[in-house]
Amino acid sequence: MYEGAEGRAKQKAMDLLVRYGEALGAERLVATKNVCGTIGASTPFLRDFGAKNGFDAVFSEFNLDSAEVVEIPKMSVYSSHLQQGLDPEHAEEQGIPPEVVKVYRKGEAYTAGLGVQLLNTCAPYTVGNVPTRGEHCAWMESSAVIYINAVLGARTNAEGRESAGAAMLTGRIPYWGYHIDENRLGTHHVELDIDVESTADWGLLGYYIGEVVQDRVPVITGIRQSPNLPRLKHFGAAAASSGGVEMYHMVGITPEAPSLEAAFGKNKIISRFKYGKAERRQAYERANVTAKDSQVDFVMLGCPHYTIEQIWEVCRLIEGKRVHENSELWIFTARQTKHLADQNGYTKIITDAGGHLMTDTCSALGRVIPKGTKVAAVDSVKQSHYLPAIMGIQSWFGTTADCVNAAVSGRWTGGLS
Ligand code: F3S
């Protein structure tokens, strides 16, 4: 491939991977059969570029680092598309003009034509892309990377648009970082001194740990109640936001930590710390650092994209109520999950209440919020971390119930229990 025997595009891809691997000090490449990345026109800039120059030009320039436009063949390995920049079915609500949706649809057809699965979600593991233990992957999206490494025992680093695109074409990725056994061992020991229960609580725990360990590998003990998928999803997304955590262990819960000894292996513990009430409060205050005004214009749920279980929970909270006239409720999920929500009657419950169930994107990534929003409320620490900085608004963070209450009353009344 490097010498061009399989065409110009794969040659460019292999050249990129070799340069990338050399910069990282990787000893070799490793084969992968599961790649998640972005290749279409997910931002306004890329949409303009694609509309003017065509989508092979987008792939050449922004996935292969090539000013020369090469013809892109079908992908060589199972590849999935992550979240995009807008929801074509809710373009009007998101303030997106029809001509932009046209380009989006073209980009989507191009992506499907290359054989890439249009999952269009930051949580592919909730809609069927569930790598197995030890499987070498090449995934982008920090919240997904940490989930498949830690919870599923698969192996990936947080790839970029370029390396993921090149991996789709070649089925190779540099062998370094979390592909290697010893880099997956624990470095910091976190002892829980408090019950961690709600999804919001798990987000706060991740937020605190990420801040302390940065990009190392925390090992958590003292968990009294096994967290479910949404809790682990929010924990990981938060730890990857405040720090750069891509791997962790929960002793007795995650697959590479049957015991404390196994989690640390030959590593010396760099530091040990407790997480109790004071640390939880600290994380909560940090997650609410931008919030001041109690009037809430916008409630955003679904970061990372909601599972069907979370949509069902919201329905139980909002059924028979109405979103306040001065507020909006937008919930984000994967397309496949939305189909299920449609069939189960959940979408109707949400729309009857005045909310919207959206797909493909989210407020922070797509920069889509209702016009005039000044104060948002979210149940995701990750969203609370990014949304105010990206959109210049305030953001309250709390439980899902706090957020639904805010949507219905138009006011924030949440707080730490
Ligand atoms: Fe997903 Fe957006 Fe959160 S892409 S992880 S919902 S910031």
Residues whose N, C-alpha, C, O or C-beta is under 5 A from the ligand:
A	BS01	F3S	Q83 C122 S143 G302 C303 P304 H305 C362 A364 L365
